[in-house]
């Protein structure tokens, strides 16, 4: 799904000094109280695979109407966390709950599609829900701006078109929670802005909760209510700042589209060793980014 012609390159940004994000997080202390109104909630959530710790003591709530973006280095456990929260993996320790009758629309990081097998867009979207009617499929495609693609073959789609269709496949379930693992993968910057704007509009229109995984440690969806930095545990969390005022973004795709992006600044009270274990911060100041 990755388009080599659209390799991500960092833009020059005038980054202000790190700010303390002000959101409490713990590294194995007493979990906070359970929030009954959360669509999904976790306290002390941990996951091990073959004896290796992948997630450690995660506390997280996702509510209706909010967008939560997960960021972190490769191998930090973001996808494992998502799959555990929605029930595809069973946690090793901790408490996990979901709202009664919660319907989740899940768009995974990648689909292993055999391009030699004919499949139309409409058929692919229909596979997202066993009860979807032709009208439901048409409506989902219309809402993501892909209504003219219904008869196209999946193998013929561009990166941006495919991501819209994958989003429609999650939306056709009529969910209360959208879970999107790297929804802008393989899309150029202009396409990212359009997809972020679309996700924000869907959140507002349907009062959805959105859990979004980003592969970029800094540039995230500006409409995110919270950005959560994960590296096995929750390192820090906060809110993104808009980058619409930066001339490089405005020059690339216009000031209006640039408002889709936000810049997240980290403020960690710890670092990670080569094995990924949290350690006290180095003397002389905090590291502003988690190690890979």
Secondary structure as the mmCIF struct_conf table of DSSP 4:
data_model
#
loop_
_struct_conf.conf_type_id
_struct_conf.id
_struct_conf.beg_label_comp_id
_struct_conf.beg_label_asym_id
_struct_conf.beg_label_seq_id
_struct_conf.end_label_comp_id
_struct_conf.end_label_asym_id
_struct_conf.end_label_seq_id
HELX_RH_3T_P HELX_RH_3T_P1 UNK A 4 UNK A 6
HELX_LH_PP_P HELX_LH_PP_P1 UNK A 10 UNK A 12
HELX_LH_PP_P HELX_LH_PP_P2 UNK A 15 UNK A 18
BEND BEND1 UNK A 27 UNK A 29
HELX_LH_PP_P HELX_LH_PP_P3 UNK A 30 UNK A 34
TURN_TY1_P TURN_TY1_P1 UNK A 36 UNK A 37
BEND BEND2 UNK A 39 UNK A 39
STRN STRN1 UNK A 40 UNK A 49
TURN_TY1_P TURN_TY1_P2 UNK A 50 UNK A 51
STRN STRN2 UNK A 52 UNK A 62
TURN_TY1_P TURN_TY1_P3 UNK A 64 UNK A 65
STRN STRN3 UNK A 67 UNK A 71
TURN_TY1_P TURN_TY1_P4 UNK A 74 UNK A 75
BEND BEND3 UNK A 76 UNK A 77
HELX_RH_AL_P HELX_RH_AL_P1 UNK A 78 UNK A 85
TURN_TY1_P TURN_TY1_P5 UNK A 86 UNK A 87
BEND BEND4 UNK A 88 UNK A 89
BEND BEND5 UNK A 92 UNK A 92
STRN STRN4 UNK A 93 UNK A 98
TURN_TY1_P TURN_TY1_P6 UNK A 100 UNK A 101
STRN STRN5 UNK A 104 UNK A 107
BEND BEND6 UNK A 109 UNK A 109
TURN_TY1_P TURN_TY1_P7 UNK A 115 UNK A 116
BEND BEND7 UNK A 117 UNK A 117
STRN STRN6 UNK A 120 UNK A 120
HELX_RH_AL_P HELX_RH_AL_P2 UNK A 121 UNK A 126
TURN_TY1_P TURN_TY1_P8 UNK A 127 UNK A 128
TURN_TY1_P TURN_TY1_P9 UNK A 130 UNK A 131
HELX_RH_AL_P HELX_RH_AL_P3 UNK A 134 UNK A 143
TURN_TY1_P TURN_TY1_P10 UNK A 144 UNK A 145
HELX_RH_3T_P HELX_RH_3T_P2 UNK A 147 UNK A 149
TURN_TY1_P TURN_TY1_P11 UNK A 150 UNK A 151
BEND BEND8 UNK A 152 UNK A 152
STRN STRN7 UNK A 153 UNK A 153
HELX_RH_3T_P HELX_RH_3T_P3 UNK A 154 UNK A 156
HELX_RH_AL_P HELX_RH_AL_P4 UNK A 159 UNK A 171
TURN_TY1_P TURN_TY1_P12 UNK A 172 UNK A 173
BEND BEND9 UNK A 176 UNK A 176
STRN STRN8 UNK A 177 UNK A 181
BEND BEND10 UNK A 182 UNK A 182
TURN_TY1_P TURN_TY1_P13 UNK A 183 UNK A 186
HELX_RH_AL_P HELX_RH_AL_P5 UNK A 189 UNK A 206
TURN_TY1_P TURN_TY1_P14 UNK A 207 UNK A 207
STRN STRN9 UNK A 209 UNK A 213
BEND BEND11 UNK A 215 UNK A 215
BEND BEND12 UNK A 217 UNK A 218
STRN STRN10 UNK A 219 UNK A 221
TURN_TY1_P TURN_TY1_P15 UNK A 222 UNK A 223
BEND BEND13 UNK A 225 UNK A 225
STRN STRN11 UNK A 226 UNK A 230
BEND BEND14 UNK A 231 UNK A 233
STRN STRN12 UNK A 234 UNK A 238
STRN STRN13 UNK A 241 UNK A 242
TURN_TY1_P TURN_TY1_P16 UNK A 244 UNK A 245
HELX_RH_AL_P HELX_RH_AL_P6 UNK A 247 UNK A 258
TURN_TY1_P TURN_TY1_P17 UNK A 259 UNK A 260
STRN STRN14 UNK A 261 UNK A 263
BEND BEND15 UNK A 269 UNK A 269
STRN STRN15 UNK A 270 UNK A 272
TURN_TY1_P TURN_TY1_P18 UNK A 274 UNK A 275
BEND BEND16 UNK A 276 UNK A 276
STRN STRN16 UNK A 278 UNK A 280
HELX_LH_PP_P HELX_LH_PP_P4 UNK A 281 UNK A 282
TURN_TY1_P TURN_TY1_P19 UNK A 283 UNK A 284
BEND BEND17 UNK A 285 UNK A 285
BEND BEND18 UNK A 288 UNK A 289
#
